[in-house]
Amino acid sequence: MAFDRYDTIALGQEGSAYLDTAATTFTPAAPKKIVAITMLTDCAFSALVADDNTKFFGTGGAGSGGDTYVTDTVPAGVTIYGSWTSASVNVDGETCICYIG
């Protein structure tokens, strides 16, 4: 039985990317997305672009009352899950692993 990418749960099976430089924005090849990000150090993001801002870090389709993510620092050891088209750390030396799905 053959499966395409929509038949399986996307939890990083498509690889990963390591970020540690503020001037570098990681964008996975379309139609793939960043599906999880694990912080190796405390991280703030200068860019964290949601695949659909009405469902991730917004209040449209996902519910109401949540804050919009701007530049909060995510502590080392935390993994966040979602669907992002690109990511960039805010300061050189902040490190994280972006999982692609």
C-alpha positions in Angstrom: 0.0 0.0 0.0 1.4 3.4 -1.0 1.1 6.4 1.3 1.5 10.1 0.4 2.4 12.8 2.9 -1.2 13.3 3.9 -1.7 9.6 4.9 0.7 9.8 7.8 1.1 11.9 10.8 3.8 14.5 10.1 6.1 14.5 13.1 9.4 15.3 11.5 9.9 12.3 9.2 11.0 14.6 6.4 14.2 15.7 8.3 15.3 18.6 10.4 17.3 21.8 10.3 19.6 23.4 12.9 19.3 27.1 13.5 21.9 29.2 15.4 22.4 32.4 13.3 20.1 35.4 13.4 20.6 36.5 9.8 19.5 33.0 8.5 15.8 32.2 7.8 15.0 28.5 7.3 12.3 27.8 4.8 11.6 24.1 4.0 10.9 23.2 0.4 7.2 23.4 -0.5 4.8 21.8 0.3 6.7 20.8 3.5 6.4 22.7 6.7 8.1 23.1 10.0 6.0 20.9 12.3 7.9 21.1 15.6 10.7 23.2 17.1 12.9 22.1 20.0 14.8 24.8 21.8 18.4 23.8 22.7 19.0 27.2 24.3 16.5 29.9 25.3 15.2 31.2 22.0 13.3 34.2 20.7 12.3 34.3 17.0 12.7 37.2 14.7 10.6 35.2 12.2 8.1 32.4 12.9 5.6 32.4 10.1 2.5 30.3 10.6 1.3 28.2 7.7 -2.2 29.5 8.5 -2.4 32.4 11.0 -6.0 31.7 11.7 -5.1 28.4 13.3 -1.6 28.9 14.8 -0.7 31.7 17.2 -3.9 33.5 16.3 -7.5 33.5 17.4 -9.4 33.0 14.1 -10.2 29.3 13.4 -8.6 27.8 16.5 -10.7 29.5 19.2 -10.4 32.8 21.0 -8.5 34.4 23.9 -5.0 33.3 23.0 -2.1 35.8 22.7 -0.4 36.3 19.4 3.2 35.2 19.5 5.6 38.1 18.9 9.1 37.9 20.5 8.6 35.9 23.7 11.5 33.8 24.7 10.9 30.0 24.7 13.0 28.2 27.4 15.6 25.6 26.5 14.3 22.1 26.4 10.8 23.1 25.3 9.3 21.8 22.0 6.5 23.7 20.3 4.3 22.1 17.7 2.4 23.7 14.8 2.8 24.3 11.1 5.2 27.1 10.0 6.6 28.1 6.6 9.8 29.7 8.0 11.7 30.4 11.1 14.7 32.5 12.2 16.2 33.0 15.7 16.5 36.5 17.0 20.1 36.5 18.3 23.2 34.6 17.1 23.9 31.7 19.5 20.2 30.9 20.2 19.9 27.4 18.9 17.0 25.2 18.0 16.1 22.2 15.8 13.3 22.6 13.3 11.5 19.3 12.4 10.0 19.1 8.9 6.8 17.3 8.0 
